[in-house]
Amino acid sequence: MVTIRDIARRLGLSVSTVSRALNDNKRISLKTRRSVKKTADLMGYQPNYNAKNLTNREANTVGVVFPVNNRVVDNIFYVGILRGINAQLNSRNYVLSIAIGDSTEQVIENVKSMITRAQIKHFILLYSHQNDPVIEMLQKENVDFVTIGKPAAGQDWLYVDNDNVQAGFDGTNYLIDHYQCQNPIFVQTHNGWPYEIDRRKGYLAAMKQAGKSPVVLSTQENDELEDQFIRDNPQMDGIVAIDDYSGLQMYHRFKMINPNKNVEVLGYNNSLPSELTDQHFHSVDIHPDEMGQSAVKLLLDKPAEDEQVIDHIIVGHEMV
């Protein structure tokens, strides 16, 4: 078994220098740290994580926190993010632990247990909500965390997101340019999440550029109100929905009222199986796998003193 002493002997360095380099101590130059890690990999060095964890009083585990949402379990978007997170953690000899619950109180207790009992010091939240009690608790603890989704105005922490203004703009133009939609509407929830606000901004900008009148519907999970909205807007021939699930719901309501009329629908996340959609349903892939991988990198890859500090990563999007 290769030891730190073997690496030190190969490089002509002290054992303490090699140990610090392997643990990303910023007192060791970036060049030396990279050289030590490269040599360690070539020699097949396997660190003793149990000993390291006892020394640092933290687990080689990342806590992944789900939002309190009845659509979490069946949402493929979250599965994609988890795949990306797990791929990065495996390459670093880390594991993930999940915090999920039916209420905010359950999630908070779960996260508290992770911190105090499991010594978990790194977290990825699969959401970014304003005035969220879980985020407020993490900010008070000696832990690091990253959110999927940018913070609301006035808040500041590490995050991974898409350029949702551009995504909203591109999605709207896709319906206008490719399907000649003259009156696409925008469907959002009543939650006012940052990504919703940004995608709506993109929709409004595209409509203004095209010289069209925007129409925005905030869903309240009330079928009667949505049905009346559809009846009140017979001119609509396109739907830009905040996500695939909302788009599919609106599409079904539209077809129930107008069975002989077509409408082009565009959602986000590319999360629906093909058997649930038809040729009139389109989606924007926001690359959840890449978002998950980027979240781990942002969380665990601490920049050296001579490197620029990165506080967020923007992942691209594409029409599918």
N, C-alpha and C positions, 0 to 999 in steps of 0.2 A: 504494500500500500504506500502510495506517494505521500510524503509529509511536507509540512511547511519548511522543515530543515532541508529537505531535498531540493526544493525550489530555490531556497536561499543559496545553497551551495552551487547550484547550476548558474545562477545569475551573479554570484559574488556579492550578495547583499546580506545584511543582518536578518536574523529571524524576525525581529520586531518590525523591521521595515516591510518585509514580505507580508506579515500578518496585517499590518495597517493598510497596506495596498489592497489586499484582498477584501478588506472591510470598508473600502472607499474613504479612508481617512484623508481629509482635505489637506493635511500637512504634508502628505506625499504628493509629489508632482503628478500631473495627469499622464505625462510620458511614462513615468515609472509604474504607475498603477496599471496602465495598459500593457506594458511589457510583462509585468508580473502575472496578470490575468491570462495573457496569451500563452506564456510559458506553462502556467498551471494547467490550462486546457490541453496543451500538447503533451504534457506529462501524465494526463489522466487523473489529476488531483480531485478528490472528492471531499469537500469540507464536512466537518462534523457539526451539523446544524443543531443538534440537541445541546452540545456544549456552547455553541455560539448563542443560542437562545437564552440559556441560563445566564450567560455573561451579560448579555444586553437587556435581560428581563423583558423580552418581547418575543412573540411567536413569529415564525416564518409563514404567516397566514395573513391573507387579506380578507377583510369582512366586506361582503357585497350586500348592500341594503336595497330592498325593493320598495317601491311606493305602495301605500295602502290604496289598492285599486282592485275592483272586482274583475278587471280585464287583464290582470297580470299573468295568471296561470296559463291562459290559452293564447298569449301574444308571442308570436314567433320573433318579434323584434328583440325581446329580452333574451331569447335563446341565442340569437346571433351575437349579442353583446357578451353573454356568458362564454360562448365559444372563444371569442377573441381574448377575453380576460384569462381563461384557463390556459390557452396556448402560451401566452406570455409568462404566466406563473409557473407552468411546468418547466419552461426553459431556465427558470431562475431557482428551481427547487422550492417554490412556494406552493401553498395550497389555498383554496378559497373556502370561506365559511359564509353561509347565507343567513341573512336576517329578513324574515318575512312575517307578516301578521295581518289579522283582520281589522286591527285598530292601531292608531298611532301609539297608544300606550303599550301594546304588545311589542311593537317594533322597538320602542325605547328600552324596554326591559331586556329584550334580546341583545341589543347593542351594548347596554351597560354590562351585561354578563360577559360579552366578548372582551370588553376592555379590562374588567376587574378580575375575572376568573381565567380567561384564556390568554391574557396578556397580548391581545391584538392591538396594534398601534397604527395600522393602515386600513383605510376604508375607501370603497368606491360606492357612491350612491347613484342608482340608476334613474335619478330624477333631480330636478333643481327647482324647489318651490320656495316662494317668498314666505318668510316668518315660519319656517318649518321647525318644529320642536326638536327633531333628531339632529338637524344641522346645527341648531343653537347649542345643543348639548355637546356635540363634537367640537365646536369652537372653544368650549370651556375646558375640554380635556387636552392632555398632552399627546395628541394623535394627529396624523396627517390624513387628509381626505381629498378626493376628487369627485366632482359630480358629472354626470352625463347631462349636458344642458348648461347653458351659461346662467350666471346669477341674475336676479332681477336688478333693476337700476338701484344703485346705492349700496349694493352688496358686493363682496369681493372674496373669491377663493379660486382654487385651481379647478379648471373645467375642460371638458372635451365637448365639442358641438359641431354642427354644420353651419354654413352660412345660410341661415334660414330666410333672410330677406331675399337673397339671390335664388334660393330654392323656390320660394313663393313666386318670384318674378318669372323664373324659367318654366315652372309648372303651368302658370296661367298662359304664357306665350305658347306653350306646347299645344294647348287646346285651341288657341286662336289661330296659330299658323298651320298646324297639321290637320285640324278637323273643322276649320272655318267656323268656330263657335263665335257667335255675335254677342251673346249675353250670358257669359259664364258667371255664376254666383260663387261666393266664398262661404264655406260652412265651417264654423268653429264651435268649441265648447264654451261654456260660461265661466271656465276656470281662470282665463287670463294668464296662462303660463307664458314665459318669455318666448318660447319657440312659436307659439300661436301668434303672439303679437308681431313677431318678425315676419312670419309667412304671410300674415295679413298685409303688412307693409309692402311686401313684394307683389302681392296680388293687386293692391291699390296702385302701385307704380306702373305695373304692366297695363292695367285698364286705362290709366291716364295717358300713357304713351300711345295706346291704340285709339284714344278718343272715345272710349266707351264709359257708360255709367256703371259704377260698381254697386253691387248688392250684397250685403253681408247678413248671414243668418247665424245667430247664437243659439245652439240647440239647448233645450232644457229637459231632454228625455221625455218629451210630451208629444206623442204621435199626433194628437189632434191639432196642436199648434203647427207642427211641421207640415201636416197635410193642408192646413189652411194657407200656409206660406206658399206651398206649391201651386195651389189654386189661384192665389193672388199674384203670382208671377208666371203667367203662361208663356212669357217670352223667353224664359231661361232654356238654354240648349247645352249648357255645360255646368259642371260642378267641380270646383276646386275645394277639396275637403282637407281638413287639418291632418287627418291620417286615413289609412285604408278602412279601418273599422267604421269611422263616421261616414266615409264616402259610400261604403256598401249599404249602410242603413238608409242613407238618403236616396240612394239608387232604387232600393226596394220600395220605399214610400212613393217615389216618382212613378215607377212602373205600375204600382197598384192603382194610381189615379189616372195615369196616361198609358194604358197598356199598348197602344198602337203608335206611341211616339218615342223616338230615340233621344237619349241624352248622353253626352260624353262625360265620364267621371274620371277625375285624377285625384289619387290619394298619395300618402307618404308612408314609407317604411318597407314597401314590397313584402308585406307580411301575410298575404292571403293565398291559400292554395288555389290553383287554377280552376278547380271544379266549382269554386264559389263565384267565379267571375265570368265575364264574356268579353267579346271584342270591343265593347264600349267602356271597359274599365281599364285604367292605366295607373301606373304608380311610379313614384320617385324613390329609387334605392338610395338610402342615406348611409349605407355600408356600416351596419351595426358591429360586424366582426372587427373592422378596422377601428371603430370607436372604442371597443373594449380593449383592444391591444394598446391603443394610444393612451387610454386611461391608466393602464399599468405602467407604461413608460413614464408618464408624467408624475405618477405617484412615487415610483421607486428609483428612477434614474436622476439622482441629485447632481446638478451641474458643478463642475469644479470652479475654483475661484476665478480662473481665467476664461470661463465660459459664460455666455449670456443666460440669464435666468428666464425660463419660459413659464408663463402662468396659464397658458391654455393651448390647445391644439384644435385646429379646424379641419374636419374631414370633408372630403368632396362628396358630390351627389351626382346621380345620373338617371335619365329616364329609362324605364324598362317596359 
